[in-house]
Amino acid sequence: MPLSLSPQIIWTALMILFVILEIISLGLTSIWFALGALAALITAFFIDSLLLQIIVFVLASVLSLVFTKPLVKRHLHVGEEKTNIDGYIGATGIVTKAITTHETGQIKVNGQIWTAYSEEELPEGTTVEVESVSGVRLKVKKG
């Protein structure tokens, strides 16, 4: 006698699986599918058509993703990592290793040593102003 699972058990298992995946990932990756599985589970209590349940699952998943993800990202700031690197722009520093137009040098700004580059030659001891940040290098000009 083959084992047959009711659609309610399948949708419940899928919903639990998607919730567990969401807990593990912590990145809002599968919660939308858990909501879709919940909608399909509710549908399965009233309608026996597996095709219709699958359609409800897909539609509910897509709609929950489209309508809630922007709100969640805006309020939880998901995926945003704030740094204070922009605070270096406009700061003044001192060249500790000469900067040429072809080679980077080093500057000391806010008590830290940074690799720096410039469009002009800047000898050691020159006061500079930070123009921009590119990765871990600062673009500077004579200040």
N, C-alpha and C positions, 0 to 999 in steps of 0.2 A: 504494500500500500504506500504510494508516494506521499511525501510530506507536502502539504499545501499550506501556504501562509496567506492569511487574509491581507488585503490591501492596507487595512488599518495598522497591522503589525509592521508591514514593510515601511509605510510612511513614518510611523513612530520611530523605527530603528534608524531610518535616514535622518530624521530630525535630530535624534540624539547624537548620531555620528557627526553631523554638521556642527552641532553645539560643541562637542568635544574638540573638533578641529579648530573651531574658533577660540576656544580656551587655550589650546596649545599654541596657536599662532599669534594671538594678541594683536592682530593687525587688520581687523575687519575684513576678513577674506571669505568666510563661509557663512556668516550670520544671515546673509540674504537667502541662501539656499535652505537654511533652517526655517526661515519664515515661509518660503515656498512649500516646504514639506509640511508645515503646519496647515497651510491653506489646502493642500492636497488631502491631508488627513481628515480635515473637516468635510471636504467634498466627498471623501470615501464613505462617510457615515450616511450620506443622503443619495449618492449616485454610484451605481455599480460599474460604470464604464471606466476601465483603466485608461483608455485614451483620453477621456475628458479629465481624469485626475492628473495625468501627465501634463496636459495643456494648462490646467490650473497651476500646477507646480512651476512650470516655465514662466507663465505670465506673472504670477505672484513674486517669483524670484527677481525677474527683470524689473518689475514695477517698484519693488522695495529697494532695489539697488539704485534705480534712477532717481527716485524721490527722496530717499533718506540719506544716501551717501554724502551728497553735498552739505546737508545740514549737519551731519555727524562730524564731517571733516572740519567744518567751520567752527563748531563749538568745542570739539575736543582737540583741534589742531593736530590731527593724525598726520604723521609723515613729516611734520615740521620740526626741525631741530634748530632752536635759536642759539646763536653764538654772539659774542661781543666783538667779533672781528671787525665789524663796521665802525666800531669806536676808534680804530686806528687811523681811519681816513681823516686827514686834516691834522693829525698829531705831528709833533716835531720830534726829531731824533738826531743823533750824532753818528756820522760815518765812523765805524771802527775798523773796517777793511775797505780800502779804496775801491770805488766802483768805476768801471770803464764802460764805454759804449758797447764793448764786445764781451765783457765778463761781469758776472754778478759780484757784489761785495757784501758787506754786512753793515747793519746799523743797529744802534741800541735805541729802542723806543719803549717808553713806559717800563723801563727796567729789564727789558728782554731783548735778546739778540735775535735779529731776523736777517734772512737773506734778502738782499735788495738789488734792484736794477734801475737804471735811469737812461734817459736819452742823451745825457751829458756826462762828462767826466767829473767825478766828485772825489777829491782826495780825502784821506783820513782826517778826521777832525771837523769836517764840514757839517754845518747845521742843515738838516733837510726836512722837508714836509712830505708826508705820505699822501700820494695821489690816489692809489687804488690798491686792492689786494687781489692777487691771482694765485690761488692755491695757498702755498706757504711762503710766497714771495711778495714783497712789497715794492710797488713802483713808487719812486721818490723823485723829487725835484729839489733844487737848491732852495733853501728856505731862509 
